[in-house]
Amino acid sequence: MEPMTKFLAVIPARGGSKGLPRKNLTLLAGKPLIEWTIDAALSSSYINSVVVSSDCNEILDFTSKFNVANVKRPDHLAADSISLMPAIQHLLDDDLVKKQGEFQYIVLLQPTSPLRTGLHIDEAIEKVLKSGCGGLISVNRVENKIMKYFYDCDGFLAGVRDNVAPFERRQDLPDVYSANGAIYITKTASFIKTGSLLTASTLPYVMNDSESIDIDSLKDLQIAEGLITQRLKT
């Protein structure tokens, strides 16, 4: 790793959640959900600073117990209809972050991915550094039959990928991935320029289905509880 390469971990944590009230502070295996992500970020060998962005004072009061910086997100950037991109830009513009110096990479870690660990973060960062690519998104493999689907194009059928794929054998189609929400890495300069976490050269970091669980409901929380309990026993 180049001596001057610095990584800023960003943990976005809204106070509101329709599927699971107070989701980010809900207990999972004895710890608030967000603490699993804070622990993962702080255990990384590459992360230089961890910043939590939240509109919720209760969340910020809790995260202030850890070696992380807190940035209060304005209410208008915490609505369901607002994407994460403006909230990340708001965080980068905050004096608390600016005074820490320049970070070459942003590492977005959503607190709804509690089975992502510091080891996963380090492996993902190492993959980016070795390749010199623009960024990385953690994914899990999904069935590639979606490549055989059609969509309505001005009243006519068109292939989702192209008009050849719907008639190909599934085993001849490429692997298909779904972003699991656990890790997003992008060059800071690229994000500031484009406002996007996806670059022209974004690598996949493949995680298995259990590691990829994303907490959005009580059922998800119960599944994660079982997986973490099992992991702690091994």
C-alpha positions as CSV (number, residue, x, y, z in Angstrom):
1,M,0.0,0.0,0.0
2,E,1.3,3.4,-0.9
3,P,2.2,5.3,2.3
4,M,-0.1,8.2,1.6
5,T,-3.2,6.2,0.7
6,K,-5.9,6.8,3.2
7,F,-9.3,5.2,3.6
8,L,-12.4,6.9,5.1
9,A,-15.1,4.5,6.4
10,V,-18.5,6.0,6.2
11,I,-21.4,4.4,8.2
12,P,-24.8,5.9,7.2
13,A,-27.4,5.4,9.9
14,R,-30.8,7.0,9.6
15,G,-33.0,7.1,12.6
16,G,-36.2,6.1,10.8
17,S,-37.0,2.7,9.4
18,K,-40.4,1.5,8.1
19,G,-39.6,-2.3,8.2
20,L,-38.0,-2.4,11.6
21,P,-38.4,0.6,14.0
22,R,-35.2,1.9,15.5
23,K,-33.4,-0.7,13.3
24,N,-29.9,0.5,13.7
25,L,-30.1,0.3,17.5
26,T,-32.1,-2.9,17.6
27,L,-30.2,-5.6,19.6
28,L,-28.6,-8.4,17.6
29,A,-26.8,-11.1,19.6
30,G,-26.6,-8.7,22.5
31,K,-25.3,-5.7,20.6
32,P,-27.0,-2.9,18.7
33,L,-27.0,-3.6,15.0
34,I,-24.8,-0.6,14.2
35,E,-22.1,-1.8,16.6
36,W,-21.4,-4.8,14.5
37,T,-20.4,-2.5,11.6
38,I,-18.4,-0.2,13.8
39,D,-16.5,-3.1,15.2
40,A,-15.8,-4.4,11.7
41,A,-14.5,-0.9,10.6
42,L,-12.3,-0.4,13.6
43,S,-10.8,-3.9,13.2
44,S,-9.7,-3.2,9.6
45,S,-6.0,-2.9,9.0
46,Y,-6.5,-0.2,6.3
47,I,-9.3,2.1,7.6
48,N,-7.8,5.4,8.8
49,S,-10.9,7.0,10.1
50,V,-14.5,6.0,10.8
51,V,-17.4,8.5,10.5
52,V,-21.0,7.9,11.4
53,S,-23.6,10.0,9.6
54,S,-27.0,10.2,11.2
55,D,-30.0,12.4,11.7
56,C,-30.8,10.7,15.0
57,N,-29.4,12.0,18.3
58,E,-29.9,8.7,20.0
59,I,-27.7,6.9,17.4
60,L,-25.1,9.6,17.6
61,D,-25.1,9.5,21.4
62,F,-24.5,5.7,21.2
63,T,-21.7,5.8,18.6
64,S,-19.9,8.6,20.6
65,K,-18.8,5.8,22.9
66,F,-16.5,4.4,20.2
67,N,-13.4,5.7,18.4
68,V,-15.4,7.2,15.6
69,A,-16.4,10.7,14.5
70,N,-20.0,11.7,14.3
71,V,-21.6,14.0,11.7
72,K,-25.2,15.2,12.3
73,R,-27.2,14.7,9.0
74,P,-29.8,17.3,8.3
75,D,-33.4,16.0,8.2
76,H,-33.9,16.8,4.5
77,L,-31.1,14.3,3.7
78,A,-32.6,11.5,5.9
79,A,-35.9,11.1,4.1
80,D,-36.8,7.7,2.6
81,S,-36.9,9.4,-0.9
82,I,-33.3,10.6,-0.6
83,S,-30.4,8.4,-1.8
84,L,-27.2,8.0,0.1
85,M,-25.2,10.1,-2.3
86,P,-26.1,13.6,-1.0
87,A,-25.6,12.4,2.6
88,I,-22.1,11.2,1.7
89,Q,-21.3,14.5,0.0
90,H,-22.6,16.3,3.1
91,L,-20.3,14.3,5.3
92,L,-17.3,15.0,3.1
93,D,-18.0,18.7,3.3
94,D,-18.2,18.7,7.1
95,D,-15.3,20.4,8.9
96,L,-14.9,17.4,11.2
97,V,-13.9,15.3,8.2
98,K,-12.0,18.0,6.3
99,K,-9.6,18.6,9.2
100,Q,-8.6,15.0,9.1
101,G,-6.9,15.6,5.8
102,E,-7.3,14.0,2.4
103,F,-8.7,10.5,2.0
104,Q,-8.0,8.8,-1.4
105,Y,-10.8,6.3,-0.9
106,I,-14.3,6.2,0.6
107,V,-15.4,2.9,2.1
108,L,-19.2,2.9,2.6
109,L,-20.3,0.3,5.2
110,Q,-24.0,0.1,5.8
111,P,-25.0,-1.0,9.3
112,T,-27.6,-3.4,7.9
113,S,-24.8,-5.9,7.0
114,P,-23.8,-7.3,10.4
115,L,-22.0,-10.4,9.1
116,R,-19.5,-8.4,7.1
117,T,-16.2,-8.4,9.1
118,G,-13.0,-6.5,9.2
119,L,-11.4,-9.3,7.2
120,H,-13.9,-8.8,4.4
121,I,-13.1,-5.1,4.4
122,D,-9.4,-5.7,4.2
123,E,-9.7,-8.3,1.5
124,A,-11.9,-5.9,-0.5
125,I,-9.4,-3.0,0.0
126,E,-6.5,-5.2,-1.0
127,K,-8.3,-6.2,-4.2
128,V,-8.7,-2.5,-5.1
129,L,-5.1,-1.7,-4.3
130,K,-3.7,-4.6,-6.3
131,S,-5.8,-3.8,-9.4
132,G,-5.6,0.0,-9.3
133,C,-9.2,0.1,-10.4
134,G,-11.7,2.8,-9.7
135,G,-13.7,1.0,-7.0
136,L,-15.4,-2.1,-5.7
137,I,-18.8,-3.3,-4.7
138,S,-19.5,-6.4,-2.6
139,V,-22.0,-8.8,-4.2
140,N,-23.4,-12.2,-4.0
141,R,-24.2,-14.5,-6.9
142,V,-27.8,-14.7,-8.1
143,E,-29.5,-16.9,-10.7
144,N,-28.6,-15.8,-14.2
145,K,-32.0,-16.6,-15.6
146,I,-32.8,-12.9,-15.4
147,M,-30.6,-12.6,-18.5
148,K,-33.4,-14.5,-20.4
149,Y,-36.1,-12.0,-19.4
150,F,-37.8,-9.5,-21.6
151,Y,-39.0,-6.0,-20.9
152,D,-41.6,-3.7,-22.5
153,C,-39.8,-1.4,-24.9
154,D,-42.5,1.0,-26.3
155,G,-45.0,-1.8,-26.4
156,F,-42.7,-4.4,-27.9
157,L,-40.5,-7.1,-26.3
158,A,-36.8,-6.6,-25.9
159,G,-34.2,-8.6,-24.1
160,V,-33.0,-7.3,-20.8
161,R,-29.4,-7.8,-21.8
162,D,-29.8,-8.1,-25.6
163,N,-32.1,-9.9,-28.0
164,V,-29.8,-13.0,-28.2
165,A,-29.6,-13.9,-24.4
166,P,-33.2,-14.9,-24.0
167,F,-32.6,-17.8,-26.4
168,E,-29.2,-19.0,-25.1
169,R,-28.7,-21.9,-22.7
170,R,-28.4,-20.7,-19.1
171,Q,-25.1,-22.4,-18.7
172,D,-23.8,-20.3,-21.6
173,L,-24.8,-17.0,-19.9
174,P,-22.4,-15.0,-17.7
175,D,-22.5,-15.0,-13.9
176,V,-24.9,-12.4,-12.5
177,Y,-24.4,-10.6,-9.2
178,S,-26.5,-8.5,-6.8
179,A,-25.1,-5.8,-4.6
180,N,-25.4,-7.0,-1.0
181,G,-25.0,-3.6,0.6
182,A,-22.0,-4.6,2.8
183,I,-19.0,-2.8,1.2
184,Y,-18.7,0.0,-1.4
185,I,-15.3,1.4,-2.2
186,T,-14.6,4.3,-4.5
187,K,-12.0,6.9,-5.1
188,T,-13.0,10.1,-3.3
189,A,-12.1,12.3,-6.3
190,S,-14.3,10.1,-8.6
191,F,-17.2,10.4,-6.2
192,I,-16.9,14.1,-5.8
193,K,-16.8,14.4,-9.6
194,T,-19.7,12.0,-10.5
195,G,-21.7,11.7,-7.3
196,S,-21.8,7.9,-7.9
197,L,-20.3,4.9,-6.2
198,L,-20.1,3.1,-9.5
199,T,-17.1,3.8,-11.7
200,A,-16.1,2.7,-15.2
201,S,-13.8,0.1,-13.5
202,T,-15.6,-1.2,-10.5
203,L,-14.6,-4.7,-9.3
204,P,-16.9,-7.3,-7.6
205,Y,-16.1,-8.7,-4.2
206,V,-18.1,-11.9,-4.0
207,M,-19.5,-12.9,-0.6
208,N,-21.6,-15.9,0.2
209,D,-25.3,-15.7,0.9
210,S,-25.1,-15.9,4.7
211,E,-22.5,-13.2,4.8
212,S,-24.6,-11.1,2.5
213,I,-27.7,-10.9,4.7
214,D,-29.2,-7.4,4.8
215,I,-31.4,-6.5,7.8
216,D,-34.7,-5.0,6.7
217,S,-37.2,-6.9,8.8
218,L,-37.7,-8.9,12.0
219,K,-37.3,-12.1,10.0
220,D,-33.9,-10.9,8.7
221,L,-32.8,-10.1,12.2
222,Q,-33.8,-13.5,13.5
223,I,-31.9,-15.2,10.6
224,A,-28.8,-13.1,11.4
225,E,-29.1,-13.9,15.1
226,G,-28.9,-17.6,14.2
227,L,-26.0,-17.1,11.9
228,I,-24.0,-15.0,14.3
229,T,-24.7,-17.5,17.2
230,Q,-23.4,-20.3,15.0
231,R,-20.3,-18.3,14.0
232,L,-19.5,-17.5,17.7
233,K,-19.6,-21.2,18.5
234,T,-17.0,-22.1,15.9
